[in-house]
Amino acid sequence: MIREFTGDGERLDVLLSRDGEISRSRAAKLIKDGCVTVNGRTEEKAAFKALPGDRVALMIPDARPAAAQAQDIPLQILYQDAWLAVVVKPCGMVVHPAAGNDDGTLVNALLFHLDSLSGIGGEMRPGIVHRLDKDTSGLMLVAKNDQAHAALSAQLADRLMEKHYRAVVYGKMKEENGVIEKPIGRSKNDRKKMAVDPEGRWAKTEWRVLREYPDRTLLDVHIVTGRTHQIRVHMASIGHPLLGDPLYGHKHLPAAPRLMLHAYSLAFTHPATGERMTFTAPCPFCEEET
């Protein structure tokens, strides 16, 4: 991928990292590796200052990740057959290998415990039909062959898969249930975050109060769409961020041992038998909340 910039008198590493797409250290490494040209000539010094009007081009090499390796990591498997598996991802586990998380992921565990996985997701994401945030625990559906992967992905896209979560949010709700329908897109101020954005993708979240406490509420949350950080963004947008959320919470939140979000139930149609299947995984933090 090639990205183009216009010089403004700043150092190259500063210029290339200003929009937040890459870090300054990553920019410096790419410059040193000969991936940057100024007016068509390669420049390998991060401190070089491109003059106003200079044409700067950055070539970002395609990633060449190695195939994920099987690792003997404990994994709770609720169900499996020749087509699919339903597993419980613990809080703190990343779903698939990526920069900074080369191993110890759910994919590494799946490769060890299951006899086959679909290949549609690529070498680093075999079997992965949908994702959960690192600090969200709960149910995940895994495809064991490409036909199952395609069918389950279609159900997900057509909103035929039903997913409910348990969430503990700050404060008391004014109603017993509600619907949040706000578009979500990448935050323009922090690339690590998502945000409610009129230009973002349509997102819909339904919630229902299960139990109230003086400073928090336990909710059942049903996501109609599946946008990145959807529940966290939507609940924060109405003044009820999830407890234990470092990205979308605030300093006045009551203490919590973890991100208080758990994928509690999952319903889908089996791609081979046509049977409607429903699974639940007990909420690890709800016992003390109920």
N, C-alpha and C positions, 0 to 999 in steps of 0.2 A: 504494500500500500504506500502511495506517495502523497505526502501532504505539503502544501505550499504556503509560504509566509512572505511577508514583506519586511525588510530590515527597518529598524527604527533607532539604531545607534546603541542598542543593548547587546550584551553578551549573547552568543548563540544559545547557550544552555538555558538562559533566562527566557529568550524569545520563544524557543520551542516548547517550553513547559508552562508558559503563561496561561494557556486556556485550560490547564488541569487534565488534559488527556493523557499526558505522561509526566512522570516526576522529573525534577531537574537532574537527579543522578542518572536516571535512565536516558535522558537527553544527552548528557555528557558522554555516556558509554556509546551511544549511537554515533555521536560526532567522532569519537576516537576510533570507532570501527569503520570510518569512511562512508557513513550513510547519509552525509549532509553535503550539499553543494551550495555555493554562493555564486550567483551569476554563471552557473554551469561548471564551476571549478570546485573540486572536492576540498573541503576545509576540515581539518582534524583537530583544531584547537577550540575547546569549549569557551575560552575567554575571547575568542575573535569577535569583534563588534561589526555586525552587518550595518552598513550605512543606510540612512533613509532612502527607500526606493530600491535597494538591493533585492534581487529575487533569490529567496532561500527555499530549497527543496529538501525535504526529509523523506528518506526511503525506509519504511519500517519493514524489516524482513518478516516473512510468514513464519509463525511458530511451528516448530517441528517437535512436538512432544513425543516422548517415548511411550510405548504402551503401558498401561497400568499393570501392576504386579499383584498377584494374589497374596494376601496376608491373613494369618490366623488371628483374626480379631473377633471377639465374642459378638454374636448377632442374634437377635430374637426374630425368628421366622415364624409367623403365624400360620402361613399356608403356602404350599407350592404344588405345582403339577408340571406337566411338560410345557405349558404355555406361559405361566406367570408365577410370581411369588409376591406375597405381602409381608413386609418386614417392618420392624419398629426401629426408627433411627433415634439414637440417644441425643440428648442435648450436648452440644460441643463438638459433634462430628460433622465434618464437611462432606457433602454428597459425593463429589468427584475430584480427582487431582487437578490442581491448577498452580499457578505461580505462588510460592510460599506454602503450599500444601501438597507436597509430592506424594505422600503416602498417609496411611492411617485413616483413609476416607471410607465412606460406605462402599464405593466401587471396589476398593481393595478387599474389603470383607466379603462382598458378593462373589468376587472371583474365586475366593477360597471355598465358600460354603455351598454355592450352587453349581450344578453340572453344566449349565449353559447360560448364555446371555445374548440378547439381540445385538446386532452390530450397527444398527442404524445410527446410534448416538456417537459412533466413532470409537477409536481405541481408548480414549480417556473417559468416555461416558457410556460404556456398554450397559444396555438394559434400562437406562434411566429415562422414564416416561415423563416425570415431573420432578420438581425440586422442593426442598425445604431449606430455609436459612440454617446456617451452622448452629445457632443457639435455639432453634425450634426443634422440639422432639416430636415423635409420633409416626403415624402410618405413612408408608411409601409403597407404591405399586411398581413392580419391576417386571419387565418383559424378558422372556427367555428365548424368544425367537423373533425374527423380523416381521413375520405376519402378525404376531400378537402386538408387537410394538406399533405397527401402523394402525391396527384396529383400535388400540387403547388411546393412541394419540388423537385419533379422529373423534373418539368419545369426549376427550378433554376439550378439543377445539369446538365441538358442537354443544358443549356444556351439558353433556349427558352423564357426567361423572359428578357425584355429590360429595362434597367435603365439608365436614364440620370440625371446628376447633374449640378448645377451651382456652379462654383468655382471662387474665386478671388485669383490670384496668383501674386507673386512678379515679377516685371520687365516686359519687352516686349518680346513676342515670335518672333523668327526669321522667322517662317513660319505661314501661316494662319491655318494650321491644322497639326496634326501629330499622330503617334502611338508610345506608349512606351510598349515594350515587354521585361520585366525583371523579373526573378524569385524572389519571396519574401519569407522570412523566419524570424523566431524569431531572434532578434539581439543577438549576442554573448556577447555584452558589456553591454546591458541594457535590462533586461527581460521585461520591460514595453513597449519596442519599437519593431517594425518590421524593417526589413532592406532588401535591395537588396542583395541576397545571391545566388551564383551559385548552392548551394545545396537546395535552397528553392523550393516552388511550382510555376509552370508557372503562370504568370499573364500578362494580356493585357489590356491596357487603351488607348482609342481613345479620342482625344481632338480637339476642334475647337474654334477659336477666335470669340467672339461675339462683344467685344468692347475693345479698348485700352485706357490707361491713361498714364500720364508721368512716373509713377512708379509701375503700376500694370496692370493686364489684366483680363477681365471677360471671362471665358471659359464655353462652353458646354462640359461636360465630359461624355463619354459613357464607362462604364466598361463591358468588355467582360467576365471577371472572377470576382469573388467577394472575394478577399483575405482581411484579416484584415488590415485596414488602407491603402488599396491599392492606392487610389488617393493621399493621403498625402505622402506616401513613393515614389511613382513614380514621382510626380511633384517635390519633393525635390531632387530626384536623377538627374534631368536634370537642376538643378539650379533655379527652379521656385517654391519654397515652398508656401503653402497656407498662406495667411495672417491670423493672429490670431491663429497660430498653435504653442503651447508651446513645443510640442514634436519634431517636424521636422523642425521648423523654426529657425531663428537666430536673434541675437540682433539688426541687422540692418534693420529688416523688418519695413515697415510703420505701424503705429498704426492701430488697427482694434478693433471693439467693441465685436467681437466673432470669433469663427472659421468660416471662410467664405466658408462654404460648405453646400449645400442644395440639398436634393434628389427631383429633380424637376418633373420628369415624370416617369411613370411606365406602362408597357404594358405586358399583360399576357393573357392566354386563360382560360376562365371560366371552371372549372373542371366538371360542370354539363351540361351546355348548349353548350359548344364548341365555344362560342362567343369570339372574340378577343376584349379585353377591354383595354382602355388607359385612364390614369388619369394624371392630372397635378396639382401641388400646387405652387401658385405664390411664387417667391423667396423673402424672407423678407428683403434682403439687396441689391437687384438688382435695385430697383427704383432709388436710389441715384447713382447707377453705370451706368445707361442707360440714 
